[in-house]
């Protein structure tokens, strides 16, 4: 599972990551074959149901999310295989190649 902890309506690096990586064919092709994509959003101005806010808060606490974006790749049991804090601006091909390397270890 590829969990994207994001602030979709206020976090500039999150918006850039979405645009430059998450929506690009290179990443999407890899993700379709290898990942389950999950977006955990912490918006400021977008409304969310109370249950979703509560669930997102619990995930934030469980995985000790302190910055946005934070990406966690988890196995089927919820064990963290890869953790990335922030987005450095890599384009989708480079980001995807680096992710493949990290997960092949």
Backbone torsions as a table, in degrees:
resi	resn	phi	psi	omega
1	UNK	NA	134.8	178.2
2	UNK	-107.6	103.4	-176.5
3	UNK	-99.9	118.8	-179.6
4	UNK	-102.9	104.5	175.5
5	UNK	-87.8	113.3	-168.8
6	UNK	-136.1	156.6	168.7
7	UNK	-114.0	81.6	-165.7
8	UNK	-63.8	-21.2	-176.7
9	UNK	-115.2	9.5	-179.9
10	UNK	-144.1	-20.9	-174.0
11	UNK	-93.7	108.3	-178.2
12	UNK	-60.4	-44.7	176.5
13	UNK	-62.1	-33.4	177.9
14	UNK	-64.7	-45.3	179.5
15	UNK	-63.0	-42.9	178.7
16	UNK	-63.8	-42.8	178.8
17	UNK	-60.7	-43.2	178.5
18	UNK	-60.9	-46.7	-176.2
19	UNK	-71.4	-44.5	-172.2
20	UNK	-87.4	-17.8	-176.8
21	UNK	-126.3	-62.4	-168.3
22	UNK	-63.1	-23.5	-178.9
23	UNK	-104.6	6.9	-175.6
24	UNK	-93.7	143.3	-176.8
25	UNK	-53.8	-40.2	-179.0
26	UNK	-58.5	-49.2	180.0
27	UNK	-68.7	-45.4	-176.6
28	UNK	-61.2	-38.4	178.2
29	UNK	-63.5	-45.9	177.8
30	UNK	-63.1	-45.2	-177.4
31	UNK	-63.1	-41.2	-178.9
32	UNK	-59.4	-36.6	-177.9
33	UNK	-87.1	-20.4	-168.3
34	UNK	-130.9	-14.5	-170.8
35	UNK	-133.9	158.2	165.5
36	UNK	-108.9	118.3	-176.4
37	UNK	-87.6	129.6	178.8
38	UNK	-131.8	130.3	178.3
39	UNK	-109.0	122.6	176.2
40	UNK	-113.0	106.8	-168.5
41	UNK	-104.4	141.4	177.5
42	UNK	-125.8	68.4	-176.9
43	UNK	-75.6	161.1	175.4
44	UNK	-98.4	-46.4	-174.9
45	UNK	-105.8	-10.4	175.9
46	UNK	-83.7	130.6	178.3
47	UNK	-71.5	146.2	175.5
48	UNK	-136.3	144.8	175.0
49	UNK	-61.8	150.1	-178.1
50	UNK	-57.4	-38.9	-179.3
51	UNK	-63.4	-39.9	179.5
52	UNK	-67.1	-42.9	177.2
53	UNK	-59.0	-42.2	-179.7
54	UNK	-65.2	-44.8	179.4
55	UNK	-63.4	-43.1	179.3
56	UNK	-64.0	-38.7	178.2
57	UNK	-63.0	-42.1	179.6
58	UNK	-63.9	-40.4	177.4
59	UNK	-66.0	-39.6	178.0
60	UNK	-59.3	-43.9	-179.9
61	UNK	-70.6	-43.6	-178.1
62	UNK	-59.6	-43.9	-176.2
63	UNK	-98.3	9.2	175.6
64	UNK	52.3	54.3	179.1
65	UNK	-80.7	121.5	-177.5
66	UNK	-123.0	-8.1	-179.8
67	UNK	-147.5	160.9	-179.2
68	UNK	-124.7	144.7	-13.5
69	UNK	-72.8	153.1	168.0
70	UNK	-122.1	131.6	178.2
71	UNK	-112.9	129.3	174.0
72	UNK	-121.1	131.0	169.7
73	UNK	-106.7	121.3	-173.7
74	UNK	-117.6	149.0	173.9
75	UNK	-84.5	-176.8	-175.8
76	UNK	-63.1	-24.0	179.3
77	UNK	-91.7	-1.1	-179.9
78	UNK	91.1	7.4	177.9
79	UNK	-75.6	135.7	-179.5
80	UNK	-75.4	120.0	176.6
81	UNK	-93.8	-28.8	-176.8
82	UNK	-155.5	138.0	177.9
83	UNK	-133.4	130.9	176.3
84	UNK	-130.0	129.5	176.7
85	UNK	-109.7	123.8	179.5
86	UNK	86.0	175.2	178.1
87	UNK	-136.0	123.1	-175.5
88	UNK	-89.4	-5.3	177.0
89	UNK	100.6	5.8	179.0
90	UNK	-59.3	137.9	174.5
91	UNK	-70.8	164.4	-175.0
92	UNK	-52.4	-45.8	-179.5
93	UNK	-60.2	-43.4	-180.0
94	UNK	-69.1	-44.2	179.4
95	UNK	-59.3	-46.2	-178.6
96	UNK	-64.0	-42.6	177.7
97	UNK	-61.4	-43.9	179.5
98	UNK	-64.9	-39.3	178.7
99	UNK	-64.2	-43.5	177.6
100	UNK	-57.2	-44.9	179.4
101	UNK	-60.8	-46.6	-178.8
102	UNK	-61.0	-40.1	-175.8
103	UNK	-81.1	-14.4	179.7
104	UNK	-87.2	-5.9	-179.5
105	UNK	-71.6	NA	NA
